[in-house]
Amino acid sequence: MTKDLTASGPSRRSIAKGAAWAVPAVSVAAAAPALAASPIAVCAPGTLVVTANCPPVIQLPTADAQQLTFTVTNPAGSGCTVPTDTTFTVDRGGLAGVFVTPLNDLNASVGVLFDTATTGHLTAPLVEGQSVTIQVFPRNLANVAVAQDATFTIDGSSATQAYTIISATLPVLGTTSVALCA
């Protein structure tokens, strides 16, 4: 019995055709998971809303929540996210007595980290419809008398709050400082 070797198996031409059809199918299948995850849009400068929140009187030092704060809001419907590590600045007009450690202690659970007394960054993304409130007065301000503005700026958006700090020595309380917001 003899076997005809020329008639067995597919031809080189049919293998090439099969390979040509298989390669695009593999490429499309590999790209599908990447297309399923849409990229997150980063907010354009000026998208965020920054508001100053200042009670009429803040006694310094104080352990209560009555502090000068700025609230940063990524508006609902913005369609964007402010990424982690976005930087912000706080200009307190050269106010002395502001240290990084007390600022970070004040904002420990907020999602921000002060790098210096005037700069910091977000430690978590700020998605649309979400807000973060940041305290900018440490509790150890004392023995200063100054009228200043505090300006908070992040990603092209900012807000300013005027205030006056007055220090006084009172017989019952000793030396105390009070911040009056304008």
C-alpha positions in Angstrom: 0.0 0.0 0.0 1.3 3.4 -1.0 0.3 6.7 0.4 0.0 9.8 -1.8 2.0 12.5 0.1 1.1 15.3 -2.3 -2.6 15.3 -1.5 -2.5 15.3 2.3 -2.8 18.4 4.5 -3.7 21.9 3.7 -1.8 23.9 1.1 0.4 26.8 2.0 -2.0 29.1 0.3 -4.9 28.0 2.6 -2.7 28.4 5.7 -1.8 31.9 4.7 -5.5 32.8 4.1 -6.5 31.4 7.5 -3.7 33.3 9.2 -4.7 36.6 7.5 -8.3 36.2 8.9 -7.1 35.1 12.4 -4.8 38.0 13.1 -7.4 40.8 12.9 -9.8 38.7 15.1 -7.1 38.3 17.8 -6.2 42.1 17.6 -9.9 43.1 18.1 -10.4 40.7 20.9 -7.3 42.0 22.7 -8.4 45.7 22.3 -11.9 45.2 23.6 -11.0 45.3 27.4 -9.0 48.5 26.9 -12.0 50.2 25.2 -14.3 49.2 28.0 -12.6 51.4 30.5 -13.1 55.0 29.5 -10.4 57.4 30.5 -11.2 59.8 33.4 -11.5 63.4 32.2 -9.3 65.8 34.2 -11.0 69.1 35.2 -10.2 72.2 33.2 -8.6 75.0 35.1 -11.4 77.2 36.7 -13.9 74.3 36.9 -13.8 74.0 40.7 -15.8 76.2 43.0 -13.9 77.5 46.1 -15.8 79.2 49.0 -14.5 80.8 52.2 -16.3 79.8 55.4 -15.5 82.0 58.4 -17.5 82.4 61.6 -17.8 86.0 62.9 -15.4 85.3 65.7 -12.7 82.6 66.1 -11.0 82.4 69.4 -7.4 81.2 69.0 -6.2 78.8 70.3 -9.3 76.7 70.3 -10.2 73.0 70.1 -13.6 73.5 68.6 -14.5 73.4 64.9 -15.0 77.2 64.5 -12.1 77.9 62.1 -11.5 79.7 58.9 -11.9 77.1 56.2 -12.1 76.9 52.4 -14.4 74.4 50.7 -13.3 73.1 47.3 -16.2 71.6 45.3 -16.1 69.7 42.0 -19.6 70.6 40.7 -22.1 67.9 40.0 -22.3 67.4 36.2 -18.7 68.6 35.6 -17.9 65.3 34.0 -14.3 65.5 35.4 -12.2 64.4 38.3 -9.5 66.4 40.1 -6.6 63.9 40.4 -4.6 63.0 43.5 -1.6 65.3 44.0 -3.3 68.4 42.6 -1.6 71.2 44.3 -3.1 74.2 46.1 -1.8 77.4 47.7 -2.8 79.4 50.7 -1.6 83.0 50.9 -2.1 84.4 54.4 -0.2 87.6 53.7 2.9 86.5 55.5 1.2 85.7 58.7 3.7 84.4 61.2 3.2 81.4 63.4 1.8 79.1 60.7 3.5 75.7 60.8 3.0 72.6 58.6 2.5 70.1 61.4 -0.5 71.9 63.0 -2.1 72.4 59.6 -1.7 68.7 58.8 -3.1 67.8 62.2 -6.2 70.0 61.5 -6.7 68.4 58.2 -5.8 64.8 59.1 -9.0 63.2 57.8 -9.8 65.6 55.0 -7.7 64.2 52.1 -5.1 67.0 51.9 -1.5 67.3 53.0 0.3 70.6 53.5 3.9 70.4 52.1 4.8 73.9 53.4 2.8 76.5 55.4 1.5 77.9 52.0 1.3 74.9 49.7 -0.2 71.4 49.8 -1.8 68.8 47.6 -4.8 66.5 47.5 -4.2 62.9 48.7 -7.3 61.6 47.0 -9.1 62.4 43.8 -12.0 64.8 43.9 -14.8 63.4 41.8 -17.7 65.3 40.4 -20.2 66.4 43.0 -17.7 65.9 45.8 -16.3 68.6 48.2 -13.4 68.9 50.6 -13.1 71.5 53.4 -9.7 72.6 54.4 -8.8 74.5 57.6 -6.1 77.1 57.2 -5.6 78.5 60.7 -3.5 76.4 63.1 -4.6 76.6 66.7 -1.2 78.0 67.9 -1.6 81.5 66.6 -1.0 83.9 69.4 0.6 87.2 70.2 -0.1 88.7 66.8 -2.2 91.7 65.8 -2.8 91.7 62.1 -5.4 92.5 59.4 -4.9 90.2 56.5 -6.6 88.3 53.7 -6.3 84.6 53.2 -6.5 83.4 49.6 -6.9 79.7 48.7 -6.1 78.7 45.1 -6.4 75.4 43.4 -6.4 74.5 39.7 -7.3 78.0 38.5 -10.1 78.6 41.1 -9.7 80.7 44.2 -11.5 82.5 47.1 -10.4 85.2 49.5 -11.4 85.9 53.1 -10.5 89.1 55.0 -9.8 88.8 58.7 -8.2 90.6 61.7 -6.4 88.9 64.5 -6.3 90.7 67.8 -4.3 89.5 70.8 -5.2 90.6 74.3 -4.2 89.8 77.8 -7.2 89.3 80.0 -7.1 88.9 83.8 -9.2 85.7 83.8 -8.1 84.1 80.5 -4.5 85.3 80.2 -3.3 86.0 76.7 -5.8 85.1 74.0 -6.2 85.8 70.4 -9.4 86.4 68.5 -9.9 86.4 64.7 -12.7 88.5 63.3 -13.8 87.7 59.8 -14.9 90.6 57.6 
